[in-house]
Amino acid sequence: MVSRASRNVAAGIFVTGLALVGFGLMIYLLPRLFATVAAVIFFIGGAGCISTAVKIFLAQRQLDRDRPDDSTAYRKNVRIHIEESHDR
């Protein structure tokens, strides 16, 4: 007897296979349409990457501008204690 999980996995694989065959057939029959759709998707993805990169660059620029000139300003009120052990 096949378990319910195995049936669900088999059904998922079957539906995925049908979808892949269907997409392959549509791409074969309508290559211009799918080439255009793929180009639009890549264009939108590229524009999204560019806008995200610009936002990061601008945020970094703002952080650099707001940072004080003293490179050790972040160490204010910080003391480093080193315990030296000479028991070797």
C-alpha positions as CSV (number, residue, x, y, z in Angstrom):
1,M,0.0,0.0,0.0
2,V,1.3,3.4,-1.0
3,S,1.3,6.0,1.8
4,R,-0.5,9.3,1.4
5,A,2.9,11.3,1.4
6,S,4.1,9.2,-1.5
7,R,0.9,9.9,-3.4
8,N,1.2,13.6,-2.8
9,V,4.8,13.6,-3.9
10,A,3.9,11.6,-7.1
11,A,1.0,14.0,-7.8
12,G,3.3,17.0,-7.4
13,I,5.9,15.5,-9.7
14,F,3.2,14.7,-12.2
15,V,1.8,18.3,-12.2
16,T,5.3,19.7,-12.5
17,G,6.0,17.5,-15.4
18,L,2.8,18.5,-17.2
19,A,3.6,22.2,-16.5
20,L,7.1,21.8,-18.0
21,V,5.8,20.0,-21.1
22,G,3.1,22.7,-21.5
23,F,5.6,25.5,-21.2
24,G,8.0,23.8,-23.5
25,L,5.3,23.4,-26.1
26,M,4.1,27.0,-25.8
27,I,7.7,28.2,-26.2
28,Y,8.1,26.1,-29.3
29,L,4.9,27.3,-30.8
30,L,5.2,31.0,-29.7
31,P,8.9,31.8,-29.4
32,R,8.6,35.5,-30.0
33,L,6.0,36.0,-27.3
34,F,8.1,34.1,-24.7
35,A,11.3,35.8,-25.8
36,T,9.6,39.2,-25.2
37,V,8.3,38.1,-21.9
38,A,11.7,36.8,-20.8
39,A,13.3,40.1,-22.0
40,V,10.8,42.1,-20.0
41,I,11.4,40.0,-16.9
42,F,15.2,40.4,-17.2
43,F,14.8,44.2,-17.8
44,I,12.7,44.6,-14.7
45,G,15.1,42.5,-12.7
46,G,18.1,44.5,-13.9
47,A,16.3,47.8,-13.1
48,G,15.5,46.5,-9.6
49,C,19.1,45.5,-9.0
50,I,20.3,48.9,-10.2
51,S,17.9,50.8,-8.0
52,T,18.8,48.7,-5.0
53,A,22.5,49.3,-5.6
54,V,21.9,53.1,-6.0
55,K,20.0,53.2,-2.7
56,I,22.8,51.4,-0.9
57,F,25.4,53.7,-2.4
58,L,23.4,56.8,-1.3
59,A,22.8,55.4,2.2
60,Q,26.5,54.7,2.5
61,R,27.3,58.2,1.3
62,Q,25.0,59.6,3.9
63,L,26.5,57.5,6.7
64,D,30.0,58.6,5.6
65,R,28.9,62.3,5.6
66,D,27.3,62.0,9.1
67,R,30.4,60.2,10.6
68,P,32.7,62.5,12.7
69,D,36.1,63.1,11.3
70,D,37.9,61.6,14.3
71,S,38.5,57.9,13.4
72,T,38.6,56.9,17.1
73,A,35.3,58.6,18.1
74,Y,33.5,55.3,18.4
75,R,36.0,54.3,21.0
76,K,35.0,57.0,23.4
77,N,34.5,55.6,27.0
78,V,35.9,52.2,25.9
79,R,38.7,50.6,27.9
80,I,40.4,47.4,26.9
81,H,41.6,45.2,29.7
82,I,44.2,42.5,28.9
83,E,44.9,39.9,31.5
84,E,48.5,38.7,31.1
85,S,49.2,35.3,32.6
86,H,52.9,34.5,33.2
87,D,52.2,31.0,34.6
88,R,53.7,28.9,31.9
